[in-house]
């Protein structure tokens, strides 16, 4: 976090998650249930929204991805 100039990241984001970690866990078969995968995908984008101020591209895209994921989960019948 210090190298990225976000030293307060651990206080703002108590449960960090990123798509690289999600991808590695998916490839290794580490998700016991679809809901675990879903939760970590959502956590990734929730953290993005929480960590970036409203109006920034990162916040806007994180919010858009949350909405798109929810839409896709419904379309796939997982919600």
DODORO-461927 format. One record per residue (C-alpha): residue number from 1; residue in three letters; y, x, z. Coordinates in pm, whole numbers, plus 50000, padded with zeros to 5 digits. Layout:
DODORO-461927
  resi  resn      v      u      w
   NUM   ala      Y      X      Z
...
END
This chain:
DODORO-461927
  resi  resn      v      u      w
     1   unk  50000  50000  50000
     2   unk  50248  50278  50075
     3   unk  50196  50437  49732
     4   unk  50268  50100  49569
     5   unk  50580  50054  49785
     6   unk  50434  49757  49971
     7   unk  50379  49900  50322
     8   unk  50367  49553  50480
     9   unk  50074  49445  50260
    10   unk  49817  49453  50544
    11   unk  50036  49221  50753
    12   unk  50107  48981  50465
    13   unk  49753  48984  50323
    14   unk  49492  48985  50603
    15   unk  49199  48940  50358
    16   unk  49260  49153  50048
    17   unk  49064  49080  49733
    18   unk  49105  49186  49371
    19   unk  48940  49109  49039
    20   unk  48788  49455  49015
    21   unk  48596  49393  49337
    22   unk  48498  49042  49223
    23   unk  48370  49183  48893
    24   unk  48165  49459  49060
    25   unk  48012  49213  49306
    26   unk  47928  48976  49021
    27   unk  47763  49255  48819
    28   unk  47558  49363  49121
    29   unk  47445  49009  49197
    30   unk  47609  49015  49538
    31   unk  47715  48651  49534
    32   unk  47448  48439  49702
    33   unk  47612  48117  49592
    34   unk  47864  48010  49330
    35   unk  48099  47898  49608
    36   unk  48124  48258  49734
    37   unk  48234  48373  49390
    38   unk  48476  48082  49362
    39   unk  48628  48155  49704
    40   unk  48692  48520  49623
    41   unk  48846  48437  49285
    42   unk  49080  48191  49453
    43   unk  49159  48440  49732
    44   unk  49261  48698  49471
    45   unk  49522  48467  49320
    46   unk  49632  48320  49654
    47   unk  49704  48674  49770
    48   unk  49900  48740  49452
    49   unk  50116  48433  49514
    50   unk  50162  48517  49882
    51   unk  50254  48882  49820
    52   unk  50501  48831  49535
    53   unk  50832  48644  49565
    54   unk  50871  48308  49391
    55   unk  51025  48349  49050
    56   unk  50857  48682  48976
    57   unk  50610  48709  48689
    58   unk  50329  48803  48929
    59   unk  50389  48498  49150
    60   unk  50414  48267  48849
    61   unk  50095  48403  48692
    62   unk  49903  48394  49022
    63   unk  49998  48029  49064
    64   unk  49903  47953  48703
    65   unk  49564  48119  48750
    66   unk  49494  47917  49065
    67   unk  49563  47597  48874
    68   unk  49354  47709  48576
    69   unk  49061  47804  48798
    70   unk  49069  47466  48970
    71   unk  49077  47292  48633
    72   unk  48783  47498  48505
    73   unk  48577  47446  48823
    74   unk  48625  47068  48778
    75   unk  48537  47084  48408
    76   unk  48221  47275  48491
    77   unk  48130  47022  48760
    78   unk  48157  47261  49054
    79   unk  48422  47063  49243
END
